[in-house]
Amino acid sequence: MRYGIIGNCANSALVQDGSVEWMCWPRLDSSFVFGPMLDGKRGGAYRVEMVDAESVEQEYIENTNVLRTVFRGPSGAFELLDFAPRFRLHDRSFKPTMLVRILRPLEGEPLCRITCQPAGDYGRAEVRSWAGSNHIQFVGLDAPLRLTTNAPLTYVAEGRPFVLTAARHLVLTWGEPLETGLEQTAESFLERTVAYWRRWVKHTRVPRDYQAEVIRSALVLKLHQFEDTGAIIASTTTSLPEYPGSGRNWDYRFCWLRDTYFSLQAFERLGHFDEMEGFLHYLRTIVDQHGGDRLQPLYAINGEADVREEILEHLDGFRGEKPVRIGNQAHEHVQNDVYGEVILSISRLLLDTRFVGVEGRDGVVQLLVRMLDQIENRLDEPDAGLWELRNTTHVHSFTLLTHWAGARRVAEVAEVIGDTALRERASRIANAARNLLDSRCWDDQRGVLTQAMDAENLDASMLLALHFGFWASDDPRAASHVRAIQDQLQVDRLVKRYDVEDDFGKQEATFTVCSFWLVEALAIVGRKDEARALFDFLLSHHNGLGLFSEDIMPGTGELTGNFPQTYSHVGLINAAFRLSRSWD
């Protein structure tokens, strides 16, 4: 997966060697406009290529989300700069539904080809086009699409090669045409977008070690928040299989409340808090809009609850791997860990005095109490768990762990605001969750918390018991717990989620973030040299641009699953901060 991601917190695209392999417009969860990743014919195409290329190299302009691709061959060389404009304009974020591509000759007279063939309604719409004086207009989508360019329109429309003798600019827009000067606008937007991202990075807290890896992961996370509503999606893509032949092809372009907690915690470590405020507004809207108190595990980025799953039979799938799914059936699940994670996501607004005056802060206590009510009412209710089992339910240890962590956090908030009754109630609920973990989930013979109450199998998510501070770092139970999970679930140094059959059989891939969880757990129990060696091993598996997918195949190290995955980059950030030397 040699894709580079570009975006502007309203939309994004994956580009590989000059080809836009995935781009959904106008929103992150819309139909693809270009999706050859999932079907080479019905997915459309937007390619810039060199006819006689002998090498193609991709890199990011340092500390930005601007991608640079360099083509070299016998006829010469040229560079391609791809970006989605983002910068401050009139005291607001300017983030149009626009993709800008700039071609610049570097040497010789390179022969290049540009192809632009959009698709609509996941390849089911008929898209027509015609050429104007300096643009190609496309109709048949939900809004007009226009490519404005100073490249020869005939060659672009017919996909014919031409000699690149001067810089060429391509601006693709949705809905509204470009009504300013092409070259000046493209170059100005490039300069201002580079400056925006570098300014954002400059205000990012980084560890002393692993700075480049953390910065790239931070930039990836930022692109996955839909700024308009505050929702954070789990991944850019849908239906990239967890491993070949698995059928585990899911749509991750939704906001999982669980994933959001971990993303916000990473942003907090990075010194960015606007994302937390944005998510608070999104969360309050969900709770107020849908009524009641049971939360779904996930919602659409506009807060829609009904994201029913559909199989698109007409698409071939990634490398021929069907099915292609849109929507996600997990929205129907009972996943009770979400209440504790929502508490952890927003409680900082009350514990950190820097948030005084933040819009919506006054209603946070009431929201926390509603979440605590749910924890109390569903303390030992079986659920689908964080791995979203479709046909079985258990009282999952991870759910109990988040009950404990969430209730304990409410008790801390109650202490700060002087509500003794709430503090005592929250503490009682936290103790009840801990007692269930100690009495029904702890395997004393092996010294480990199992996957569920009265179960024997293990689960990598329980490495997060150390992350949540369930034991002191020097508690012998912490050390034995980590060792047991490592012995049972680690394969080729990578970590599987669990090793028993689920709805789709036994898993072959390892879940990337689980390996980063192990790194952090090893560091917490004092095995830092081993943790650092494992971390360096994991970092060597990035895709060449510092990006990670959902899964890694043991043995081959191939990246599989949806891409890029926020979970994976959150795990990297947390592990890097845990391992790094202090700045002092």
Secondary structure, 3 states (H helix, E strand, C coil): CCCEEEECCCCEEEEECCEEEEEECCCCCCCEEECCCCCCCCCCEEEEEECCCCEEEEEECCCCCCEEEEEEECCEEEEEEEECCCEEECCEEECCCEEEEEEEEEEECCEEEEEEECCCCCCCCCCEEEECCCEEEEECCCCCEEEEECCCHHHHHHCCCEECCCCEEEEEEECCCCCCCHHHHHHHHHHHHHHHHHHHHHCCCCCCCCHHHHHHHHHHHHHCEECCCCEECCECCECCCCCCCCCCCCECCCEEHHHHHHHHHHHHHHCCCHHHHHHHHHHHHHHHHHCCCCCCCEECCCCCCCCCCEECCCCCCECCECCCEECCHHHHCCCCCHHHHHHHHHCHHHHCHHHCCCCCHHHHHHHHHHHHHHHHHCCCCCECCCCCCCCCCECEHHHHHHHHHHHHHHHHHHHHHCCHHHHHHHHHHHHHHHHHHHHHHEECCCCEECCECCCCCCCHHHHHHHHCCCCCCCCHHHHHHHHHHHHHHEECCEECCCCCCECCECCCCEEHHHHHHHHHHHHHCCCHHHHHHHHHHHHCCCCCCCCCCCEECCCCCCEECCCCEHHHHHHHHHHHHHHCCCCC
